[in-house]
Amino acid sequence: MKNAALVLNRVVLGMAFAIGAPALALAAQPAPDGNAAEMDSEQPVTDTWITTKVKADLAVTEGVSATEISVNTTNGVVTLIGVVDSETAMNKAIAVAKGIKGVTDVDASGLKVK
């Protein structure tokens, strides 16, 4: 689990810098006790944060090829577009998106099974 947290940290950091939002990288830092558990915050969740978090979580989800899925968020609604290997992978991707704080709905009509 510690390795998964480290991978997640690296993915989020890389994505944050790649999209030009270094401030997002700070949110990916582990809690002071070394765990990657989410810390409570009074900060509002933004669409950009949701998109980055969904992409990062998909990248560490077994059986889901995150590079084949595009993620967009508007007003808390996550849109997933792309091609997945199976119905199971599609369901996992949807579940990951639904599990992110701030997500109000998930539109997976753009996800197709190979």
C-alpha positions as CSV (number, residue, x, y, z in Angstrom):
1,M,0.0,0.0,0.0
2,K,2.9,2.3,0.7
3,N,4.2,1.8,-2.8
4,A,0.8,2.6,-4.2
5,A,0.7,5.9,-2.2
6,L,4.2,6.7,-3.5
7,V,3.2,6.0,-7.1
8,L,0.0,8.1,-6.6
9,N,2.0,10.9,-5.2
10,R,4.4,10.9,-8.2
11,V,1.6,10.7,-10.7
12,V,-0.3,13.6,-9.1
13,L,2.9,15.7,-8.8
14,G,3.8,15.0,-12.5
15,M,0.3,15.8,-13.7
16,A,0.1,19.0,-11.6
17,F,3.4,20.3,-13.0
18,A,2.5,19.2,-16.5
19,I,-0.8,21.2,-16.5
20,G,1.0,24.2,-15.0
21,A,-0.6,24.1,-11.6
22,P,2.2,23.6,-9.0
23,A,-0.2,24.4,-6.2
24,L,-2.0,21.2,-6.9
25,A,1.2,19.3,-6.1
26,L,1.0,20.4,-2.5
27,A,-2.3,18.6,-2.2
28,A,-0.7,15.3,-3.2
29,Q,1.8,15.4,-0.3
30,P,1.4,12.6,2.3
31,A,-0.1,13.5,5.7
32,P,2.5,14.4,8.4
33,D,2.3,10.9,9.8
34,G,3.6,9.5,6.5
35,N,0.2,8.1,5.4
36,A,-1.3,9.2,2.1
37,A,-4.7,9.5,3.7
38,E,-6.8,12.5,2.7
39,M,-6.6,15.4,5.1
40,D,-9.7,17.4,5.9
41,S,-9.7,20.9,4.5
42,E,-12.0,23.8,4.4
43,Q,-10.8,24.6,0.9
44,P,-13.5,24.2,-1.9
45,V,-13.0,21.4,-4.3
46,T,-12.4,22.7,-7.8
47,D,-13.1,21.1,-11.2
48,T,-9.4,21.1,-11.9
49,W,-8.6,19.3,-8.6
50,I,-11.3,16.7,-9.3
51,T,-10.0,16.0,-12.8
52,T,-6.4,15.7,-11.6
53,K,-7.5,13.4,-8.7
54,V,-9.6,11.2,-11.0
55,K,-6.7,10.8,-13.5
56,A,-4.3,10.0,-10.7
57,D,-6.6,7.4,-9.1
58,L,-7.3,5.8,-12.5
59,A,-3.5,5.6,-13.0
60,V,-3.2,3.3,-10.0
61,T,-6.3,1.3,-10.5
62,E,-5.6,-2.3,-11.5
63,G,-7.2,-3.3,-14.8
64,V,-7.8,0.3,-16.0
65,S,-5.6,1.9,-18.7
66,A,-5.7,5.5,-17.6
67,T,-3.8,6.6,-20.7
68,E,-6.8,5.5,-22.8
69,I,-9.3,7.6,-20.8
70,S,-9.8,11.4,-21.1
71,V,-11.3,13.1,-18.0
72,N,-13.1,16.4,-17.9
73,T,-15.0,18.0,-15.1
74,T,-17.5,20.8,-15.2
75,N,-19.4,21.9,-12.1
76,G,-18.6,18.6,-10.4
77,V,-19.8,16.4,-13.3
78,V,-17.0,14.2,-14.5
79,T,-17.0,13.1,-18.1
80,L,-15.0,10.0,-19.1
81,I,-14.2,9.5,-22.7
82,G,-12.1,6.7,-24.2
83,V,-11.7,3.0,-24.8
84,V,-11.4,0.4,-22.1
85,D,-10.6,-3.3,-22.4
86,S,-13.8,-4.6,-20.7
87,E,-17.0,-3.9,-19.0
88,T,-15.2,-4.5,-15.7
89,A,-12.6,-1.8,-16.5
90,M,-15.4,0.6,-17.4
91,N,-17.2,-0.1,-14.1
92,K,-14.0,0.4,-12.2
93,A,-13.3,3.8,-13.9
94,I,-16.8,5.0,-13.1
95,A,-16.5,3.8,-9.5
96,V,-13.2,5.6,-9.1
97,A,-14.7,8.9,-10.4
98,K,-17.7,8.6,-8.2
99,G,-15.5,8.1,-5.2
100,I,-13.8,11.4,-5.5
101,K,-14.8,14.2,-3.2
102,G,-16.8,16.9,-5.0
103,V,-18.0,14.7,-7.8
104,T,-21.8,15.2,-8.2
105,D,-22.2,12.9,-11.2
106,V,-20.3,10.8,-13.7
107,D,-21.0,10.8,-17.5
108,A,-19.5,7.7,-19.0
109,S,-21.4,7.7,-22.2
110,G,-18.1,8.4,-24.0
111,L,-16.4,5.2,-22.6
112,K,-16.5,2.3,-25.1
113,V,-15.4,-1.3,-24.7
114,K,-12.9,-2.5,-27.3
